[in-house]
Amino acid sequence: MFVVFDSLTGQTKRFAQNLGYPSVHIKLYEGKPERDIFLVTRNINFGSIPETTKSFLDQYKDRVVGVAVSGNKNWGENFGRAGDLIEAQYGIPLVLKFEGSGFKQDVAFVKNWLIEKEERKED
Ligand SMILES: Cc1cc2nc3c(=O)[nH]c(=O)nc-3n(C[C@H](O)[C@H](O)[C@H](O)COP(=O)(O)O)c2cc1C
């Protein structure tokens, strides 16, 4: 598993690095064909998907096994909406919406999902 994060101010980067897998900023990903990717991204205006994430998904969506989205609940119904859009538009499972760089339980939830995902793959 390889974690790719789209981060402007560092929150998704911190979350991504806490997952314990090799990780890289979305702009530096160089297409390692053999690996499944877990994406950690963020929101821009009114819960839109950042352009950097869109162009990454246009190229690599088939390798992305799941997505987690950092947002802020101050945005009300648009909290983490980019994650809903990614799920709807690209068919990638939305695993979690979290605030900022996430709480310990947020990191644990995604770690656990990834472990179970890898176990399912081995069956
Ligand atoms: C211009 C702007 C718009 C945002 N819009 C939303 C939004 O609609 N919904 C949401 O949940 N978070 C929104 N956010 C919050 C970011 O998703 C959040 O701060 C995220 O942690 C940023 O990740 P980063 O530090 O890795 O860049 C917005 C942030 C900015 C700067």
PDBQT file of the ligand as one rigid body, heavy atoms in Angstrom, charges set to zero:
ROOT
HETATM    1  C1  LIG A 201     -10.645  28.047   0.740  1.00  0.00    +0.000 C 
HETATM    2  C2  LIG A 201     -10.957  26.871   1.616  1.00  0.00    +0.000 A 
HETATM    3  C3  LIG A 201     -12.168  26.233   1.492  1.00  0.00    +0.000 A 
HETATM    4  C4  LIG A 201     -12.486  25.115   2.292  1.00  0.00    +0.000 A 
HETATM    5  N1  LIG A 201     -13.702  24.513   2.133  1.00  0.00    +0.000 NA
HETATM    6  C5  LIG A 201     -14.017  23.455   2.907  1.00  0.00    +0.000 A 
HETATM    7  C6  LIG A 201     -15.264  22.806   2.771  1.00  0.00    +0.000 A 
HETATM    8  O1  LIG A 201     -16.106  23.183   1.962  1.00  0.00    +0.000 OA
HETATM    9  N2  LIG A 201     -15.525  21.743   3.569  1.00  0.00    +0.000 N 
HETATM   10  C7  LIG A 201     -14.628  21.287   4.487  1.00  0.00    +0.000 A 
HETATM   11  O2  LIG A 201     -14.912  20.297   5.177  1.00  0.00    +0.000 OA
HETATM   12  N3  LIG A 201     -13.429  21.882   4.636  1.00  0.00    +0.000 NA
HETATM   13  C8  LIG A 201     -13.103  22.948   3.879  1.00  0.00    +0.000 A 
HETATM   14  N4  LIG A 201     -11.888  23.552   4.016  1.00  0.00    +0.000 N 
HETATM   15  C9  LIG A 201     -10.970  23.053   5.053  1.00  0.00    +0.000 C 
HETATM   16  C10 LIG A 201      -9.859  22.142   4.520  1.00  0.00    +0.000 C 
HETATM   17  O3  LIG A 201     -10.385  21.014   3.858  1.00  0.00    +0.000 OA
HETATM   18  C11 LIG A 201      -9.050  21.706   5.740  1.00  0.00    +0.000 C 
HETATM   19  O4  LIG A 201      -8.500  22.847   6.370  1.00  0.00    +0.000 OA
HETATM   20  C12 LIG A 201      -7.952  20.723   5.437  1.00  0.00    +0.000 C 
HETATM   21  O5  LIG A 201      -7.487  20.215   6.674  1.00  0.00    +0.000 OA
HETATM   22  C13 LIG A 201      -6.790  21.344   4.695  1.00  0.00    +0.000 C 
HETATM   23  O6  LIG A 201      -5.795  20.346   4.476  1.00  0.00    +0.000 OA
HETATM   24  P1  LIG A 201      -4.257  20.708   4.332  1.00  0.00    +0.000 P 
HETATM   25  O7  LIG A 201      -3.804  21.380   5.626  1.00  0.00    +0.000 OA
HETATM   26  O8  LIG A 201      -3.560  19.403   4.167  1.00  0.00    +0.000 OA
HETATM   27  O9  LIG A 201      -4.078  21.625   3.164  1.00  0.00    +0.000 OA
HETATM   28  C14 LIG A 201     -11.560  24.646   3.240  1.00  0.00    +0.000 A 
HETATM   29  C15 LIG A 201     -10.317  25.312   3.367  1.00  0.00    +0.000 A 
HETATM   30  C16 LIG A 201     -10.020  26.393   2.568  1.00  0.00    +0.000 A 
HETATM   31  C17 LIG A 201      -8.691  27.074   2.719  1.00  0.00    +0.000 C 
ENDROOT
TORSDOF 0
